[in-house]
Amino acid sequence: MQTVQISDQAANQLHDMAAQLHVTSAELIERLIKQHREELIKQPECLTDFAGLLADSPAFIGDPLEIQKTMRDEWD
């Protein structure tokens, strides 16, 4: 077991949140750490992992070369 020092404001918020969920402050902290760790695991680690997430983005609909040509023609 470790002791962690937090501000009074954060301690009060932690106490209130734990009371709403009917758990101890320690249990709530453990849940939040677990949830945060799971969120980090879901995040892409490499640019190539991220690229696949953009496949359905409206910004990438259409022929890339045609989009580029259209953008260049805007300056003419």
The first five atom37 places (N, CA, C, CB, O) and aatype in JSON, in Angstrom:
{
  "aatype": [12, 5, 16, 19, 5, 9, 15, 3, 5, 0, 0, 2, 5, 10, 8, 3, 12, 0, 0, 5, 10, 8, 19, 16, 15, 0, 6, 10, 9, 6, 1, 10, 9, 11, 5, 8, 1, 6, 6, 10, 9, 11, 5, 14, 6, 4, 10, 16, 3, 13, 0, 7, 10, 10, 0, 3, 15, 14, 0, 13, 9, 7, 3, 14, 10, 6, 9, 5, 11, 16, 12, 1, 3, 6, 17, 3],
  "atom_mask": [
    [1, 1, 1, 1, 1],
    [1, 1, 1, 1, 1],
    [1, 1, 1, 1, 1],
    [1, 1, 1, 1, 1],
    [1, 1, 1, 1, 1],
    [1, 1, 1, 1, 1],
    [1, 1, 1, 1, 1],
    [1, 1, 1, 1, 1],
    [1, 1, 1, 1, 1],
    [1, 1, 1, 1, 1],
    [1, 1, 1, 1, 1],
    [1, 1, 1, 1, 1],
    [1, 1, 1, 1, 1],
    [1, 1, 1, 1, 1],
    [1, 1, 1, 1, 1],
    [1, 1, 1, 1, 1],
    [1, 1, 1, 1, 1],
    [1, 1, 1, 1, 1],
    [1, 1, 1, 1, 1],
    [1, 1, 1, 1, 1],
    [1, 1, 1, 1, 1],
    [1, 1, 1, 1, 1],
    [1, 1, 1, 1, 1],
    [1, 1, 1, 1, 1],
    [1, 1, 1, 1, 1],
    [1, 1, 1, 1, 1],
    [1, 1, 1, 1, 1],
    [1, 1, 1, 1, 1],
    [1, 1, 1, 1, 1],
    [1, 1, 1, 1, 1],
    [1, 1, 1, 1, 1],
    [1, 1, 1, 1, 1],
    [1, 1, 1, 1, 1],
    [1, 1, 1, 1, 1],
    [1, 1, 1, 1, 1],
    [1, 1, 1, 1, 1],
    [1, 1, 1, 1, 1],
    [1, 1, 1, 1, 1],
    [1, 1, 1, 1, 1],
    [1, 1, 1, 1, 1],
    [1, 1, 1, 1, 1],
    [1, 1, 1, 1, 1],
    [1, 1, 1, 1, 1],
    [1, 1, 1, 1, 1],
    [1, 1, 1, 1, 1],
    [1, 1, 1, 1, 1],
    [1, 1, 1, 1, 1],
    [1, 1, 1, 1, 1],
    [1, 1, 1, 1, 1],
    [1, 1, 1, 1, 1],
    [1, 1, 1, 1, 1],
    [1, 1, 1, 0, 1],
    [1, 1, 1, 1, 1],
    [1, 1, 1, 1, 1],
    [1, 1, 1, 1, 1],
    [1, 1, 1, 1, 1],
    [1, 1, 1, 1, 1],
    [1, 1, 1, 1, 1],
    [1, 1, 1, 1, 1],
    [1, 1, 1, 1, 1],
    [1, 1, 1, 1, 1],
    [1, 1, 1, 0, 1],
    [1, 1, 1, 1, 1],
    [1, 1, 1, 1, 1],
    [1, 1, 1, 1, 1],
    [1, 1, 1, 1, 1],
    [1, 1, 1, 1, 1],
    [1, 1, 1, 1, 1],
    [1, 1, 1, 1, 1],
    [1, 1, 1, 1, 1],
    [1, 1, 1, 1, 1],
    [1, 1, 1, 1, 1],
    [1, 1, 1, 1, 1],
    [1, 1, 1, 1, 1],
    [1, 1, 1, 1, 1],
    [1, 1, 1, 1, 1]
  ],
  "atom_positions": [
    [[0.85, -1.18, 0.0], [0.0, 0.0, 0.0], [0.89, 1.24, 0.0], [-0.96, 0.0, 1.22], [1.95, 1.27, 0.63]],
    [[0.42, 2.27, -0.72], [1.13, 3.53, -0.77], [0.21, 4.64, -0.31], [1.65, 3.81, -2.19], [-1.02, 4.52, -0.37]],
    [[0.82, 5.72, 0.14], [0.07, 6.91, 0.5], [0.3, 7.95, -0.58], [0.5, 7.44, 1.9], [1.44, 8.2, -0.98]],
    [[-0.78, 8.56, -1.05], [-0.7, 9.58, -2.08], [-1.27, 10.87, -1.52], [-1.46, 9.14, -3.38], [-2.34, 10.87, -0.92]],
    [[-0.56, 11.95, -1.72], [-1.05, 13.25, -1.27], [-1.68, 13.98, -2.44], [0.09, 14.09, -0.65], [-1.07, 14.13, -3.5]],
    [[-2.91, 14.44, -2.24], [-3.61, 15.22, -3.24], [-4.19, 16.45, -2.56], [-4.71, 14.4, -3.94], [-4.28, 16.51, -1.33]],
    [[-4.59, 17.41, -3.35], [-5.16, 18.64, -2.79], [-6.49, 18.34, -2.09], [-5.36, 19.7, -3.89], [-7.13, 17.32, -2.35]],
    [[-6.87, 19.23, -1.22], [-8.15, 19.08, -0.53], [-9.3, 19.06, -1.52], [-8.35, 20.21, 0.5], [-10.26, 18.3, -1.37]],
    [[-9.21, 19.9, -2.53], [-10.26, 19.97, -3.55], [-10.39, 18.62, -4.27], [-9.97, 21.09, -4.56], [-11.5, 18.11, -4.44]],
    [[-9.27, 18.05, -4.69], [-9.3, 16.76, -5.37], [-9.79, 15.66, -4.43], [-7.9, 16.4, -5.93], [-10.53, 14.77, -4.85]],
    [[-9.4, 15.73, -3.16], [-9.85, 14.74, -2.18], [-11.35, 14.81, -1.98], [-9.12, 14.94, -0.85], [-12.02, 13.79, -1.85]],
    [[-11.88, 16.02, -1.95], [-13.32, 16.19, -1.79], [-14.08, 15.65, -3.0], [-13.67, 17.67, -1.56], [-15.11, 15.0, -2.86]],
    [[-13.56, 15.92, -4.18], [-14.19, 15.41, -5.4], [-14.13, 13.89, -5.44], [-13.5, 15.99, -6.65], [-15.1, 13.24, -5.81]],
    [[-13.0, 13.34, -5.06], [-12.84, 11.89, -5.01], [-13.84, 11.28, -4.04], [-11.4, 11.5, -4.62], [-14.49, 10.29, -4.35]],
    [[-13.96, 11.87, -2.86], [-14.9, 11.38, -1.85], [-16.34, 11.44, -2.38], [-14.77, 12.22, -0.55], [-17.1, 10.48, -2.2]],
    [[-16.7, 12.55, -3.01], [-18.06, 12.69, -3.55], [-18.35, 11.67, -4.65], [-18.27, 14.11, -4.09], [-19.42, 11.06, -4.68]],
    [[-17.39, 11.5, -5.55], [-17.58, 10.54, -6.65], [-17.7, 9.12, -6.1], [-16.41, 10.63, -7.65], [-18.55, 8.34, -6.55]],
    [[-16.86, 8.79, -5.14], [-16.9, 7.45, -4.55], [-18.24, 7.22, -3.85], [-15.74, 7.26, -3.55], [-18.82, 6.13, -3.95]],
    [[-18.74, 8.22, -3.16], [-20.02, 8.1, -2.47], [-21.16, 7.88, -3.47], [-20.29, 9.36, -1.61], [-22.06, 7.08, -3.23]],
    [[-21.12, 8.59, -4.6], [-22.15, 8.43, -5.62], [-22.16, 7.01, -6.18], [-21.95, 9.44, -6.76], [-23.22, 6.46, -6.5]],
    [[-20.98, 6.42, -6.29], [-20.86, 5.07, -6.85], [-20.95, 3.98, -5.79], [-19.56, 4.93, -7.61], [-20.93, 2.79, -6.1]],
    [[-21.04, 4.4, -4.52], [-21.13, 3.47, -3.39], [-19.91, 2.56, -3.31], [-22.39, 2.63, -3.5], [-20.03, 1.36, -3.07]],
    [[-18.73, 3.16, -3.51], [-17.47, 2.43, -3.38], [-16.53, 3.27, -2.52], [-16.83, 2.13, -4.77], [-16.79, 4.44, -2.26]],
    [[-15.44, 2.67, -2.09], [-14.45, 3.42, -1.34], [-13.62, 4.28, -2.3], [-13.52, 2.47, -0.53], [-13.61, 4.06, -3.51]],
    [[-12.95, 5.25, -1.75], [-12.07, 6.09, -2.57], [-10.98, 5.25, -3.22], [-11.44, 7.21, -1.72], [-10.62, 5.47, -4.38]],
    [[-10.45, 4.29, -2.48], [-9.4, 3.42, -3.01], [-9.92, 2.62, -4.2], [-8.87, 2.47, -1.92], [-9.23, 2.48, -5.22]],
    [[-11.13, 2.09, -4.07], [-11.72, 1.31, -5.17], [-11.94, 2.19, -6.4], [-13.06, 0.68, -4.72], [-11.69, 1.76, -7.53]],
    [[-12.4, 3.4, -6.18], [-12.62, 4.31, -7.3], [-11.31, 4.63, -7.99], [-13.29, 5.6, -6.83], [-11.25, 4.65, -9.22]],
    [[-10.27, 4.88, -7.24], [-8.96, 5.17, -7.85], [-8.49, 3.97, -8.67], [-7.9, 5.52, -6.76], [-8.0, 4.13, -9.78]],
    [[-8.64, 2.76, -8.13], [-8.24, 1.56, -8.86], [-9.04, 1.42, -10.16], [-8.43, 0.32, -7.99], [-8.48, 1.06, -11.2]],
    [[-10.33, 1.69, -10.1], [-11.16, 1.63, -11.31], [-10.71, 2.66, -12.34], [-12.64, 1.85, -10.95], [-10.62, 2.35, -13.53]],
    [[-10.44, 3.87, -11.88], [-10.03, 4.93, -12.81], [-8.68, 4.61, -13.45], [-9.96, 6.27, -12.09], [-8.48, 4.87, -14.64]],
    [[-7.77, 4.05, -12.67], [-6.47, 3.67, -13.23], [-6.64, 2.58, -14.27], [-5.51, 3.19, -12.11], [-6.04, 2.63, -15.35]],
    [[-7.46, 1.58, -13.96], [-7.71, 0.49, -14.91], [-8.35, 1.02, -16.19], [-8.62, -0.59, -14.27], [-7.95, 0.65, -17.29]],
    [[-9.34, 1.9, -16.03], [-10.01, 2.48, -17.2], [-9.03, 3.29, -18.03], [-11.19, 3.36, -16.76], [-9.04, 3.21, -19.26]],
    [[-8.19, 4.07, -17.39], [-7.21, 4.89, -18.11], [-6.22, 4.0, -18.86], [-6.46, 5.82, -17.14], [-5.88, 4.28, -20.01]],
    [[-5.78, 2.94, -18.22], [-4.84, 2.02, -18.87], [-5.47, 1.38, -20.1], [-4.38, 0.92, -17.87], [-4.82, 1.25, -21.13]],
    [[-6.74, 0.99, -20.0], [-7.44, 0.4, -21.14], [-7.58, 1.41, -22.28], [-8.81, -0.1, -20.72], [-7.47, 1.03, -23.45]],
    [[-7.83, 2.66, -21.95], [-7.92, 3.7, -22.98], [-6.58, 3.89, -23.68], [-8.39, 5.04, -22.37], [-6.53, 4.07, -24.9]],
    [[-5.5, 3.84, -22.92], [-4.17, 3.99, -23.52], [-3.86, 2.84, -24.46], [-3.1, 4.08, -22.44], [-3.23, 3.03, -25.5]],
    [[-4.29, 1.64, -24.09], [-4.04, 0.47, -24.93], [-4.79, 0.59, -26.26], [-4.46, -0.82, -24.2], [-4.3, 0.15, -27.29]],
    [[-5.98, 1.19, -26.22], [-6.79, 1.34, -27.43], [-6.21, 2.36, -28.4], [-8.2, 1.75, -27.06], [-6.5, 2.3, -29.6]],
    [[-5.4, 3.29, -27.92], [-4.88, 4.35, -28.77], [-3.81, 3.81, -29.7], [-4.31, 5.5, -27.91], [-2.99, 2.98, -29.3]],
    [[-3.81, 4.27, -30.94], [-2.77, 3.84, -31.87], [-1.4, 4.32, -31.4], [-3.06, 4.37, -33.29], [-1.24, 5.42, -30.89]],
    [[-0.42, 3.45, -31.59], [0.93, 3.79, -31.16], [1.79, 4.31, -32.3], [1.59, 2.59, -30.53], [2.75, 5.05, -32.08]],
    [[1.46, 3.93, -33.52], [2.26, 4.32, -34.67], [1.4, 5.11, -35.64], [2.87, 3.07, -35.37], [0.17, 5.02, -35.62]],
    [[2.04, 5.87, -36.47], [1.32, 6.63, -37.49], [0.56, 5.69, -38.42], [2.29, 7.5, -38.29], [-0.54, 6.02, -38.86]],
    [[1.13, 4.54, -38.71], [0.44, 3.59, -39.59], [-0.82, 3.05, -38.93], [1.38, 2.44, -39.96], [-1.79, 2.76, -39.63]],
    [[-0.82, 2.9, -37.6], [-2.03, 2.47, -36.9], [-3.11, 3.55, -37.01], [-1.72, 2.17, -35.41], [-4.29, 3.24, -37.18]],
    [[-2.71, 4.79, -36.91], [-3.64, 5.91, -36.95], [-4.24, 6.09, -38.34], [-2.94, 7.19, -36.52], [-5.4, 6.46, -38.47]],
    [[-3.46, 5.84, -39.37], [-3.91, 6.06, -40.74], [-5.16, 5.27, -41.07], [-2.8, 5.7, -41.71], [-6.03, 5.78, -41.78]],
    [[-5.28, 4.07, -40.59], [-6.45, 3.26, -40.86], [-7.72, 3.84, -40.27], [0.0, 0.0, 0.0], [-8.81, 3.57, -40.78]],
    [[-7.61, 4.62, -39.21], [-8.77, 5.22, -38.57], [-9.39, 6.32, -39.42], [-8.4, 5.76, -37.21], [-10.55, 6.69, -39.23]],
    [[-8.62, 6.86, -40.35], [-9.09, 7.97, -41.17], [-9.74, 7.53, -42.48], [-7.94, 8.88, -41.48], [-10.2, 8.36, -43.26]],
    [[-9.79, 6.24, -42.71], [-10.28, 5.75, -44.0], [-11.69, 6.23, -44.32], [-10.24, 4.24, -44.01], [-12.0, 6.49, -45.48]],
    [[-12.55, 6.34, -43.33], [-13.93, 6.76, -43.56], [-14.14, 8.25, -43.38], [-14.85, 6.01, -42.63], [-15.28, 8.72, -43.4]],
    [[-13.08, 8.99, -43.21], [-13.18, 10.44, -43.0], [-13.64, 11.12, -44.28], [-11.83, 11.02, -42.53], [-13.16, 10.79, -45.37]],
    [[-14.57, 12.08, -44.18], [-15.02, 12.81, -45.37], [-13.89, 13.53, -46.09], [-16.09, 13.81, -44.99], [-13.97, 13.79, -47.3]],
    [[-12.84, 13.85, -45.37], [-11.72, 14.55, -45.99], [-10.97, 13.68, -46.99], [-10.76, 15.02, -44.92], [-10.23, 14.2, -47.83]],
    [[-11.16, 12.37, -46.93], [-10.43, 11.48, -47.81], [-11.31, 10.8, -48.85], [-9.73, 10.44, -46.99], [-10.92, 9.8, -49.45]],
    [[-12.5, 11.35, -49.06], [-13.4, 10.8, -50.08], [-12.99, 11.38, -51.44], [-14.9, 11.13, -49.76], [-12.75, 12.58, -51.57]],
    [[-12.91, 10.54, -52.42], [-12.56, 10.99, -53.76], [-11.14, 10.61, -54.14], [0.0, 0.0, 0.0], [-10.4, 10.02, -53.36]],
    [[-10.79, 10.97, -55.36], [-9.47, 10.67, -55.9], [-8.47, 11.68, -55.34], [-9.48, 10.7, -57.46], [-8.63, 12.88, -55.57]],
    [[-7.44, 11.23, -54.63], [-6.49, 12.16, -54.03], [-5.81, 13.08, -55.04], [-5.45, 11.39, -53.28], [-5.57, 14.25, -54.75]],
    [[-5.49, 12.55, -56.21], [-4.83, 13.38, -57.21], [-5.76, 14.46, -57.74], [-4.32, 12.51, -58.37], [-5.34, 15.59, -58.01]],
    [[-7.04, 14.11, -57.89], [-8.01, 15.09, -58.37], [-8.24, 16.19, -57.31], [-9.35, 14.4, -58.71], [-8.36, 17.37, -57.64]],
    [[-8.29, 15.79, -56.06], [-8.43, 16.76, -54.97], [-7.24, 17.72, -54.98], [-8.54, 16.05, -53.6], [-7.41, 18.94, -54.85]],
    [[-6.04, 17.17, -55.12], [-4.84, 18.0, -55.15], [-4.86, 18.96, -56.33], [-3.59, 17.11, -55.2], [-4.51, 20.13, -56.19]],
    [[-5.27, 18.47, -57.5], [-5.34, 19.32, -58.69], [-6.35, 20.45, -58.48], [-5.72, 18.49, -59.93], [-6.09, 21.6, -58.83]],
    [[-7.5, 20.12, -57.91], [-8.53, 21.12, -57.65], [-8.01, 22.2, -56.7], [-9.79, 20.46, -57.06], [-8.25, 23.39, -56.9]],
    [[-7.29, 21.77, -55.67], [-6.74, 22.74, -54.72], [-5.72, 23.64, -55.38], [-6.1, 22.02, -53.53], [-5.67, 24.84, -55.1]],
    [[-4.91, 23.08, -56.26], [-3.9, 23.9, -56.95], [-4.55, 24.88, -57.93], [-2.91, 23.0, -57.71], [-4.09, 26.01, -58.1]],
    [[-5.64, 24.43, -58.56], [-6.33, 25.29, -59.54], [-7.01, 26.48, -58.86], [-7.38, 24.48, -60.32], [-7.32, 27.47, -59.52]],
    [[-7.24, 26.39, -57.56], [-7.87, 27.51, -56.85], [-7.0, 28.76, -56.91], [-8.14, 27.13, -55.39], [-7.51, 29.87, -56.78]],
    [[-5.71, 28.6, -57.11], [-4.79, 29.73, -57.1], [-4.64, 30.37, -58.47], [-3.44, 29.3, -56.59], [-4.01, 31.42, -58.61]],
    [[-5.21, 29.73, -59.5], [-5.09, 30.29, -60.86], [-6.05, 31.4, -61.11], [-5.29, 29.22, -61.89], [-6.07, 31.97, -62.2]]
  ]
}
